[in-house]
Amino acid sequence: MRIGIFGGSFNPIHRGHIALARQLLKAARLDEIWLMVTPLNPFKQQDADLLDDHLRLQMAEKALESEPRLKASDYEFHLPKPSYTWQTLQALSHDYRQHQFTLLIGADNWASFDRWYHHEDLLKNYPIVVYPREGSPVDEASLPDGVTTVNTRLYRISSTEIRRRIRQGKPVKRLLPAQILEMATEFYSATGKKDADNSNHPTV
């Protein structure tokens, strides 16, 4: 099967992620997409606002229950950290020899792709599909072999904004899948309270 790898923190997964993945299935002619819940981005410091790995995975699995061709994956949880895409794809290719893997990335990530670990090896060994991101134009004429673009819709939904709205008691019903609305509200309300308690009791 042709499997697309769509990585992200999914903190939390939202309607935009799922709608985009549905479009990518068709546009990139994939059989399935595995939403790779990443424990740590190599370009970011450890994020205090990052919900526990397994709670983010639990929400992603719940949100995708009615999407048979979209799978939430904890594969990177079991790899050395930080999780580099090259290492992930190499391990996947070894463990799932029956599948062909395609890397799915946003245009903003393509802009910095030459800084990725083993980016030249990624280009040589895996198809890469680039989807649009606002403010990140792609010069299609300059794309190397094996890299293609797809014209998917832009979704202006932010996990950061969802977390902020939950902690402020604002509605997020239109932003989150119904299956995880209660779960996400509970998780992020609790972490917001914890952050507030910590700020009132500084360590000296």
C-alpha positions in Angstrom: 0.0 0.0 0.0 0.9 3.6 -0.5 1.1 5.2 3.0 1.4 8.9 3.6 3.2 10.0 6.8 1.7 13.2 8.3 3.6 14.2 11.4 2.6 16.6 14.0 2.2 17.2 17.7 -1.6 17.1 17.4 -1.9 19.1 20.6 -4.8 18.6 20.1 -5.8 17.1 16.8 -8.6 19.3 15.3 -11.0 19.4 12.4 -8.5 21.1 10.1 -6.0 18.2 10.5 -8.6 15.6 9.6 -10.1 17.6 6.6 -6.6 18.2 5.3 -5.7 14.5 5.6 -8.8 13.5 3.7 -7.8 15.8 0.9 -4.3 14.5 0.8 -5.5 10.9 0.5 -7.1 11.8 -2.8 -4.7 14.4 -4.1 -1.6 12.3 -3.5 -3.3 9.0 -4.5 -2.6 7.3 -1.2 -4.2 4.2 0.3 -3.9 5.4 3.9 -2.4 8.2 5.9 -0.7 7.6 9.3 -0.9 10.7 11.5 2.4 10.4 13.3 2.0 11.8 16.8 5.5 13.2 17.5 6.9 13.4 21.0 9.4 16.1 20.2 10.3 18.3 17.3 14.1 18.5 16.8 13.8 22.3 16.0 11.9 23.1 19.2 12.8 23.1 22.8 10.7 20.9 25.1 7.3 22.6 25.2 5.8 23.0 28.6 2.4 23.3 26.9 2.8 19.9 25.2 0.2 17.5 26.6 1.4 14.1 27.6 2.3 11.9 24.5 -0.3 9.2 25.3 -3.1 11.7 26.0 -2.5 13.3 22.6 -2.4 9.8 21.0 -5.6 8.9 22.8 -7.4 11.9 21.4 -6.1 11.3 17.9 -7.3 7.7 18.0 -10.7 8.7 19.2 -11.1 11.5 16.6 -10.2 9.1 13.8 -12.5 6.2 14.8 -14.8 6.9 11.8 -12.0 7.4 9.3 -10.8 3.9 8.2 -8.0 5.2 6.0 -6.6 7.6 8.6 -4.6 6.1 11.4 -3.1 7.6 14.6 0.4 6.2 15.1 2.6 6.1 18.2 5.5 4.7 16.2 7.9 7.6 17.1 7.2 7.1 20.8 9.4 4.0 20.5 12.3 5.6 18.6 15.3 7.5 20.0 14.5 11.1 20.8 14.6 13.6 19.3 12.5 12.1 16.5 14.1 12.8 13.1 12.0 12.1 10.0 14.8 10.3 8.2 15.2 7.8 11.1 11.4 7.4 11.3 11.1 6.6 7.6 14.0 4.3 7.6 12.6 2.3 10.6 9.2 2.2 9.0 10.6 0.9 5.7 12.4 -1.8 7.6 9.4 -2.8 9.7 6.8 -2.5 7.0 8.5 -3.7 3.8 5.1 -4.3 2.1 4.3 -0.6 2.1 5.6 2.4 0.2 5.9 5.6 2.3 5.3 9.2 1.1 6.3 12.2 3.3 3.6 14.8 3.6 4.8 18.3 4.7 3.5 21.8 4.7 5.0 24.5 2.5 6.4 26.2 5.6 8.4 23.1 6.4 9.5 22.8 2.8 11.0 26.3 3.1 13.4 25.0 5.7 13.8 21.5 4.3 17.5 21.9 3.6 18.1 22.1 7.3 16.4 18.8 8.0 18.5 15.9 9.2 19.6 13.8 6.1 17.4 15.9 3.9 19.3 14.8 0.8 18.7 11.1 1.7 15.1 11.9 2.2 14.9 13.4 -1.3 16.6 10.3 -2.8 14.6 7.7 -1.1 11.0 8.9 -0.5 8.4 10.8 -2.5 7.5 14.1 -0.8 4.2 15.9 -1.2 4.0 19.5 -0.2 0.6 21.1 0.8 -0.1 24.8 1.0 0.5 26.9 4.1 -0.5 30.5 4.4 2.5 32.9 3.8 4.7 30.1 2.4 4.7 30.2 -1.4 6.4 27.4 -3.2 8.4 27.8 -6.5 7.2 24.7 -8.3 9.7 25.2 -11.1 12.6 24.8 -8.7 11.3 21.6 -7.0 13.7 18.6 -7.3 12.6 15.2 -8.7 10.3 13.3 -6.4 8.8 16.4 -4.8 5.3 17.4 -5.8 2.7 20.0 -4.6 -1.0 19.5 -4.1 -3.7 22.2 -4.1 -5.4 21.5 -0.8 -7.6 24.0 1.1 -6.1 26.3 3.7 -7.5 25.6 7.2 -7.1 28.5 9.6 -7.5 26.4 12.7 -4.7 26.4 15.3 -4.1 24.0 18.1 -2.6 26.9 20.1 -5.8 28.9 19.7 -7.9 25.9 20.7 -5.8 25.5 23.9 -6.1 29.2 24.7 -9.9 29.2 24.1 -10.4 26.2 26.4 -8.4 27.8 29.2 -10.5 31.0 28.8 -13.7 29.0 28.9 -14.6 29.9 25.3 -16.4 27.5 22.9 -14.4 25.2 20.7 -17.2 23.0 19.4 -16.7 24.1 15.8 -12.9 23.5 15.9 -12.7 20.0 17.4 -14.2 16.6 16.4 -17.2 15.9 18.5 -15.7 12.6 19.8 -13.0 14.5 21.7 -14.6 17.7 22.7 -15.2 16.7 26.3 -11.9 14.9 26.6 -9.9 17.9 25.2 -11.7 20.4 27.4 -11.0 18.3 30.4 -7.3 17.8 29.6 -6.4 21.4 28.6 -8.5 23.0 31.4 -6.5 20.9 33.9 -3.1 21.8 32.4 -4.2 25.5 32.5 -5.0 25.3 36.1 -1.7 23.5 36.9 0.2 26.3 35.1 -1.7 29.0 37.0 -1.0 27.2 40.3 2.7 26.9 39.5 3.0 30.6 38.7 1.5 31.4 42.1 4.2 29.3 43.8 7.5 30.1 42.3 10.6 28.0 43.0 13.4 29.9 44.7 
